[in-house]
Amino acid sequence: MTLKEWKINQNIHSFRELAEKLGVNTSRNPARLVQRWVQGDSIPREKHLKIIMRVTDGKVTPNDFIS
């Protein structure tokens, strides 16, 4: 499952809300960071991949970011 699909399934409407849910709201622009992940413009760092897997209960994995 992609992060975009998970975002939709969880009824999350904004990238800001997704950033808060993932706990990456400490970066300079968390909404933009998460937006780049969702759109496939960048791949999260290892520490963020671990957070994403934990928060999504393993539904979104590192392999889901590789196209």
PDB file as gemmi writes it, atoms N, CA and C in Angstrom:
CRYST1    1.000    1.000    1.000  90.00  90.00  90.00 P 1                      
ATOM      1  N   MET A   1       0.853  -1.173   0.000  1.00  0.00           N  
ATOM      2  CA  MET A   1       0.000   0.000   0.000  1.00  0.00           C  
ATOM      3  C   MET A   1       0.897   1.233   0.000  1.00  0.00           C  
ATOM      4  N   THR A   2       0.555   2.192  -0.806  1.00  0.00           N  
ATOM      5  CA  THR A   2       1.345   3.424  -0.823  1.00  0.00           C  
ATOM      6  C   THR A   2       0.916   4.337   0.326  1.00  0.00           C  
ATOM      7  N   LEU A   3       1.757   5.298   0.614  1.00  0.00           N  
ATOM      8  CA  LEU A   3       1.422   6.272   1.655  1.00  0.00           C  
ATOM      9  C   LEU A   3       0.196   7.081   1.235  1.00  0.00           C  
ATOM     10  N   LYS A   4       0.073   7.338  -0.052  1.00  0.00           N  
ATOM     11  CA  LYS A   4      -1.096   8.068  -0.559  1.00  0.00           C  
ATOM     12  C   LYS A   4      -2.372   7.267  -0.303  1.00  0.00           C  
ATOM     13  N   GLU A   5      -2.339   5.969  -0.589  1.00  0.00           N  
ATOM     14  CA  GLU A   5      -3.503   5.122  -0.358  1.00  0.00           C  
ATOM     15  C   GLU A   5      -3.844   5.061   1.126  1.00  0.00           C  
ATOM     16  N   TRP A   6      -2.818   4.950   1.966  1.00  0.00           N  
ATOM     17  CA  TRP A   6      -3.044   4.900   3.406  1.00  0.00           C  
ATOM     18  C   TRP A   6      -3.666   6.198   3.897  1.00  0.00           C  
ATOM     19  N   LYS A   7      -3.168   7.324   3.384  1.00  0.00           N  
ATOM     20  CA  LYS A   7      -3.697   8.647   3.741  1.00  0.00           C  
ATOM     21  C   LYS A   7      -5.188   8.726   3.412  1.00  0.00           C  
ATOM     22  N   ILE A   8      -5.558   8.242   2.243  1.00  0.00           N  
ATOM     23  CA  ILE A   8      -6.966   8.252   1.829  1.00  0.00           C  
ATOM     24  C   ILE A   8      -7.789   7.321   2.712  1.00  0.00           C  
ATOM     25  N   ASN A   9      -7.278   6.110   2.960  1.00  0.00           N  
ATOM     26  CA  ASN A   9      -8.005   5.138   3.788  1.00  0.00           C  
ATOM     27  C   ASN A   9      -8.227   5.641   5.211  1.00  0.00           C  
ATOM     28  N   GLN A  10      -7.298   6.430   5.714  1.00  0.00           N  
ATOM     29  CA  GLN A  10      -7.406   6.959   7.072  1.00  0.00           C  
ATOM     30  C   GLN A  10      -8.206   8.260   7.130  1.00  0.00           C  
ATOM     31  N   ASN A  11      -8.710   8.694   5.963  1.00  0.00           N  
ATOM     32  CA  ASN A  11      -9.510   9.916   5.885  1.00  0.00           C  
ATOM     33  C   ASN A  11      -8.716  11.138   6.353  1.00  0.00           C  
ATOM     34  N   ILE A  12      -7.439  11.169   5.984  1.00  0.00           N  
ATOM     35  CA  ILE A  12      -6.576  12.304   6.306  1.00  0.00           C  
ATOM     36  C   ILE A  12      -6.637  13.256   5.119  1.00  0.00           C  
ATOM     37  N   HIS A  13      -7.001  14.497   5.381  1.00  0.00           N  
ATOM     38  CA  HIS A  13      -7.280  15.432   4.299  1.00  0.00           C  
ATOM     39  C   HIS A  13      -6.113  16.325   3.907  1.00  0.00           C  
ATOM     40  N   SER A  14      -5.158  16.529   4.781  1.00  0.00           N  
ATOM     41  CA  SER A  14      -4.074  17.453   4.446  1.00  0.00           C  
ATOM     42  C   SER A  14      -2.713  16.813   4.723  1.00  0.00           C  
ATOM     43  N   PHE A  15      -1.706  17.341   4.059  1.00  0.00           N  
ATOM     44  CA  PHE A  15      -0.348  16.865   4.295  1.00  0.00           C  
ATOM     45  C   PHE A  15       0.121  17.254   5.687  1.00  0.00           C  
ATOM     46  N   ARG A  16      -0.358  18.358   6.177  1.00  0.00           N  
ATOM     47  CA  ARG A  16      -0.013  18.786   7.534  1.00  0.00           C  
ATOM     48  C   ARG A  16      -0.539  17.781   8.563  1.00  0.00           C  
ATOM     49  N   GLU A  17      -1.770  17.365   8.366  1.00  0.00           N  
ATOM     50  CA  GLU A  17      -2.380  16.380   9.263  1.00  0.00           C  
ATOM     51  C   GLU A  17      -1.614  15.053   9.196  1.00  0.00           C  
ATOM     52  N   LEU A  18      -1.214  14.668   7.997  1.00  0.00           N  
ATOM     53  CA  LEU A  18      -0.446  13.436   7.831  1.00  0.00           C  
ATOM     54  C   LEU A  18       0.907  13.553   8.521  1.00  0.00           C  
ATOM     55  N   ALA A  19       1.551  14.695   8.396  1.00  0.00           N  
ATOM     56  CA  ALA A  19       2.845  14.912   9.046  1.00  0.00           C  
ATOM     57  C   ALA A  19       2.708  14.796  10.564  1.00  0.00           C  
ATOM     58  N   GLU A  20       1.646  15.349  11.106  1.00  0.00           N  
ATOM     59  CA  GLU A  20       1.407  15.261  12.550  1.00  0.00           C  
ATOM     60  C   GLU A  20       1.163  13.816  12.969  1.00  0.00           C  
ATOM     61  N   LYS A  21       0.383  13.099  12.177  1.00  0.00           N  
ATOM     62  CA  LYS A  21       0.073  11.699  12.483  1.00  0.00           C  
ATOM     63  C   LYS A  21       1.350  10.846  12.462  1.00  0.00           C  
ATOM     64  N   LEU A  22       2.258  11.160  11.520  1.00  0.00           N  
ATOM     65  CA  LEU A  22       3.513  10.424  11.407  1.00  0.00           C  
ATOM     66  C   LEU A  22       4.574  10.921  12.387  1.00  0.00           C  
ATOM     67  N   GLY A  23       4.322  12.049  13.012  1.00  0.00           N  
ATOM     68  CA  GLY A  23       5.264  12.576  13.980  1.00  0.00           C  
ATOM     69  C   GLY A  23       6.495  13.211  13.365  1.00  0.00           C  
ATOM     70  N   VAL A  24       6.367  13.712  12.157  1.00  0.00           N  
ATOM     71  CA  VAL A  24       7.499  14.379  11.509  1.00  0.00           C  
ATOM     72  C   VAL A  24       7.318  15.894  11.495  1.00  0.00           C  
ATOM     73  N   ASN A  25       6.511  16.377  12.407  1.00  0.00           N  
ATOM     74  CA  ASN A  25       6.209  17.808  12.433  1.00  0.00           C  
ATOM     75  C   ASN A  25       7.308  18.648  13.061  1.00  0.00           C  
ATOM     76  N   THR A  26       8.483  18.044  13.300  1.00  0.00           N  
ATOM     77  CA  THR A  26       9.595  18.824  13.844  1.00  0.00           C  
ATOM     78  C   THR A  26      10.512  19.350  12.754  1.00  0.00           C  
ATOM     79  N   SER A  27      10.311  18.913  11.510  1.00  0.00           N  
ATOM     80  CA  SER A  27      11.146  19.414  10.421  1.00  0.00           C  
ATOM     81  C   SER A  27      10.734  20.844  10.091  1.00  0.00           C  
ATOM     82  N   ARG A  28      11.524  21.491   9.265  1.00  0.00           N  
ATOM     83  CA  ARG A  28      11.271  22.896   8.948  1.00  0.00           C  
ATOM     84  C   ARG A  28       9.926  23.097   8.257  1.00  0.00           C  
ATOM     85  N   ASN A  29       9.593  22.219   7.317  1.00  0.00           N  
ATOM     86  CA  ASN A  29       8.309  22.307   6.623  1.00  0.00           C  
ATOM     87  C   ASN A  29       7.739  20.893   6.489  1.00  0.00           C  
ATOM     88  N   PRO A  30       7.139  20.375   7.572  1.00  0.00           N  
ATOM     89  CA  PRO A  30       6.699  18.974   7.579  1.00  0.00           C  
ATOM     90  C   PRO A  30       5.662  18.638   6.514  1.00  0.00           C  
ATOM     91  N   ALA A  31       4.746  19.549   6.213  1.00  0.00           N  
ATOM     92  CA  ALA A  31       3.720  19.262   5.214  1.00  0.00           C  
ATOM     93  C   ALA A  31       4.360  19.059   3.841  1.00  0.00           C  
ATOM     94  N   ARG A  32       5.323  19.880   3.512  1.00  0.00           N  
ATOM     95  CA  ARG A  32       6.006  19.752   2.215  1.00  0.00           C  
ATOM     96  C   ARG A  32       6.820  18.466   2.161  1.00  0.00           C  
ATOM     97  N   LEU A  33       7.465  18.114   3.255  1.00  0.00           N  
ATOM     98  CA  LEU A  33       8.256  16.893   3.325  1.00  0.00           C  
ATOM     99  C   LEU A  33       7.361  15.679   3.047  1.00  0.00           C  
ATOM    100  N   VAL A  34       6.239  15.602   3.716  1.00  0.00           N  
ATOM    101  CA  VAL A  34       5.311  14.486   3.544  1.00  0.00           C  
ATOM    102  C   VAL A  34       4.694  14.506   2.145  1.00  0.00           C  
ATOM    103  N   GLN A  35       4.410  15.675   1.632  1.00  0.00           N  
ATOM    104  CA  GLN A  35       3.863  15.794   0.285  1.00  0.00           C  
ATOM    105  C   GLN A  35       4.823  15.191  -0.738  1.00  0.00           C  
ATOM    106  N   ARG A  36       6.101  15.448  -0.581  1.00  0.00           N  
ATOM    107  CA  ARG A  36       7.103  14.900  -1.505  1.00  0.00           C  
ATOM    108  C   ARG A  36       7.145  13.378  -1.426  1.00  0.00           C  
ATOM    109  N   TRP A  37       6.946  12.811  -0.242  1.00  0.00           N  
ATOM    110  CA  TRP A  37       6.900  11.356  -0.102  1.00  0.00           C  
ATOM    111  C   TRP A  37       5.673  10.797  -0.805  1.00  0.00           C  
ATOM    112  N   VAL A  38       4.518  11.418  -0.565  1.00  0.00           N  
ATOM    113  CA  VAL A  38       3.253  10.938  -1.128  1.00  0.00           C  
ATOM    114  C   VAL A  38       3.283  11.005  -2.656  1.00  0.00           C  
ATOM    115  N   GLN A  39       3.845  12.059  -3.202  1.00  0.00           N  
ATOM    116  CA  GLN A  39       3.876  12.246  -4.649  1.00  0.00           C  
ATOM    117  C   GLN A  39       5.007  11.478  -5.322  1.00  0.00           C  
ATOM    118  N   GLY A  40       5.871  10.860  -4.535  1.00  0.00           N  
ATOM    119  CA  GLY A  40       6.967  10.092  -5.106  1.00  0.00           C  
ATOM    120  C   GLY A  40       8.160  10.920  -5.526  1.00  0.00           C  
ATOM    121  N   ASP A  41       8.219  12.168  -5.074  1.00  0.00           N  
ATOM    122  CA  ASP A  41       9.345  13.041  -5.416  1.00  0.00           C  
ATOM    123  C   ASP A  41      10.584  12.726  -4.606  1.00  0.00           C  
ATOM    124  N   SER A  42      10.418  12.109  -3.447  1.00  0.00           N  
ATOM    125  CA  SER A  42      11.559  11.718  -2.621  1.00  0.00           C  
ATOM    126  C   SER A  42      11.178  10.502  -1.784  1.00  0.00           C  
ATOM    127  N   ILE A  43      12.208   9.847  -1.284  1.00  0.00           N  
ATOM    128  CA  ILE A  43      12.021   8.666  -0.437  1.00  0.00           C  
ATOM    129  C   ILE A  43      12.400   9.058   0.987  1.00  0.00           C  
ATOM    130  N   PRO A  44      11.593   8.678   1.959  1.00  0.00           N  
ATOM    131  CA  PRO A  44      11.912   9.022   3.351  1.00  0.00           C  
ATOM    132  C   PRO A  44      13.233   8.408   3.801  1.00  0.00           C  
ATOM    133  N   ARG A  45      13.880   9.077   4.718  1.00  0.00           N  
ATOM    134  CA  ARG A  45      15.098   8.535   5.333  1.00  0.00           C  
ATOM    135  C   ARG A  45      14.736   7.327   6.182  1.00  0.00           C  
ATOM    136  N   GLU A  46      15.738   6.562   6.537  1.00  0.00           N  
ATOM    137  CA  GLU A  46      15.520   5.324   7.284  1.00  0.00           C  
ATOM    138  C   GLU A  46      14.720   5.547   8.559  1.00  0.00           C  
ATOM    139  N   LYS A  47      15.056   6.607   9.307  1.00  0.00           N  
ATOM    140  CA  LYS A  47      14.334   6.845  10.563  1.00  0.00           C  
ATOM    141  C   LYS A  47      12.855   7.123  10.309  1.00  0.00           C  
ATOM    142  N   HIS A  48      12.548   7.811   9.215  1.00  0.00           N  
ATOM    143  CA  HIS A  48      11.158   8.094   8.887  1.00  0.00           C  
ATOM    144  C   HIS A  48      10.450   6.851   8.348  1.00  0.00           C  
ATOM    145  N   LEU A  49      11.178   6.010   7.605  1.00  0.00           N  
ATOM    146  CA  LEU A  49      10.583   4.767   7.116  1.00  0.00           C  
ATOM    147  C   LEU A  49      10.136   3.896   8.286  1.00  0.00           C  
ATOM    148  N   LYS A  50      10.939   3.850   9.328  1.00  0.00           N  
ATOM    149  CA  LYS A  50      10.586   3.065  10.512  1.00  0.00           C  
ATOM    150  C   LYS A  50       9.340   3.624  11.183  1.00  0.00           C  
ATOM    151  N   ILE A  51       9.246   4.935  11.252  1.00  0.00           N  
ATOM    152  CA  ILE A  51       8.075   5.583  11.844  1.00  0.00           C  
ATOM    153  C   ILE A  51       6.832   5.291  11.007  1.00  0.00           C  
ATOM    154  N   ILE A  52       6.976   5.399   9.691  1.00  0.00           N  
ATOM    155  CA  ILE A  52       5.847   5.158   8.796  1.00  0.00           C  
ATOM    156  C   ILE A  52       5.345   3.725   8.960  1.00  0.00           C  
ATOM    157  N   MET A  53       6.265   2.763   9.019  1.00  0.00           N  
ATOM    158  CA  MET A  53       5.861   1.368   9.192  1.00  0.00           C  
ATOM    159  C   MET A  53       5.127   1.164  10.514  1.00  0.00           C  
ATOM    160  N   ARG A  54       5.635   1.808  11.573  1.00  0.00           N  
ATOM    161  CA  ARG A  54       5.010   1.651  12.891  1.00  0.00           C  
ATOM    162  C   ARG A  54       3.619   2.281  12.919  1.00  0.00           C  
ATOM    163  N   VAL A  55       3.508   3.504  12.426  1.00  0.00           N  
ATOM    164  CA  VAL A  55       2.234   4.225  12.477  1.00  0.00           C  
ATOM    165  C   VAL A  55       1.179   3.566  11.588  1.00  0.00           C  
ATOM    166  N   THR A  56       1.607   3.011  10.465  1.00  0.00           N  
ATOM    167  CA  THR A  56       0.657   2.391   9.540  1.00  0.00           C  
ATOM    168  C   THR A  56       0.453   0.902   9.832  1.00  0.00           C  
ATOM    169  N   ASP A  57       0.978   0.442  10.946  1.00  0.00           N  
ATOM    170  CA  ASP A  57       0.870  -0.976  11.325  1.00  0.00           C  
ATOM    171  C   ASP A  57       1.409  -1.900  10.236  1.00  0.00           C  
ATOM    172  N   GLY A  58       2.491  -1.468   9.589  1.00  0.00           N  
ATOM    173  CA  GLY A  58       3.147  -2.285   8.577  1.00  0.00           C  
ATOM    174  C   GLY A  58       2.472  -2.299   7.222  1.00  0.00           C  
ATOM    175  N   LYS A  59       1.440  -1.488   7.051  1.00  0.00           N  
ATOM    176  CA  LYS A  59       0.739  -1.453   5.762  1.00  0.00           C  
ATOM    177  C   LYS A  59       1.541  -0.710   4.693  1.00  0.00           C  
ATOM    178  N   VAL A  60       2.363   0.255   5.126  1.00  0.00           N  
ATOM    179  CA  VAL A  60       3.252   0.968   4.210  1.00  0.00           C  
ATOM    180  C   VAL A  60       4.675   0.587   4.591  1.00  0.00           C  
ATOM    181  N   THR A  61       5.393  -0.003   3.644  1.00  0.00           N  
ATOM    182  CA  THR A  61       6.748  -0.488   3.889  1.00  0.00           C  
ATOM    183  C   THR A  61       7.732   0.263   3.009  1.00  0.00           C  
ATOM    184  N   PRO A  62       9.039   0.116   3.271  1.00  0.00           N  
ATOM    185  CA  PRO A  62      10.037   0.769   2.423  1.00  0.00           C  
ATOM    186  C   PRO A  62       9.891   0.394   0.944  1.00  0.00           C  
ATOM    187  N   ASN A  63       9.520  -0.841   0.668  1.00  0.00           N  
ATOM    188  CA  ASN A  63       9.345  -1.268  -0.730  1.00  0.00           C  
ATOM    189  C   ASN A  63       8.239  -0.495  -1.442  1.00  0.00           C  
ATOM    190  N   ASP A  64       7.296   0.024  -0.688  1.00  0.00           N  
ATOM    191  CA  ASP A  64       6.200   0.773  -1.301  1.00  0.00           C  
ATOM    192  C   ASP A  64       6.643   2.119  -1.854  1.00  0.00           C  
ATOM    193  N   PHE A  65       7.839   2.556  -1.517  1.00  0.00           N  
ATOM    194  CA  PHE A  65       8.347   3.827  -2.023  1.00  0.00           C  
ATOM    195  C   PHE A  65       9.193   3.639  -3.274  1.00  0.00           C  
ATOM    196  N   ILE A  66       9.440   2.394  -3.645  1.00  0.00           N  
ATOM    197  CA  ILE A  66      10.236   2.100  -4.834  1.00  0.00           C  
ATOM    198  C   ILE A  66       9.277   1.749  -5.962  1.00  0.00           C  
ATOM    199  N   SER A  67       9.413   2.482  -7.050  1.00  0.00           N  
ATOM    200  CA  SER A  67       8.483   2.220  -8.163  1.00  0.00           C  
ATOM    201  C   SER A  67       9.084   1.342  -9.221  1.00  0.00           C  
TER     202      SER A  67                                                      
END                                                                             
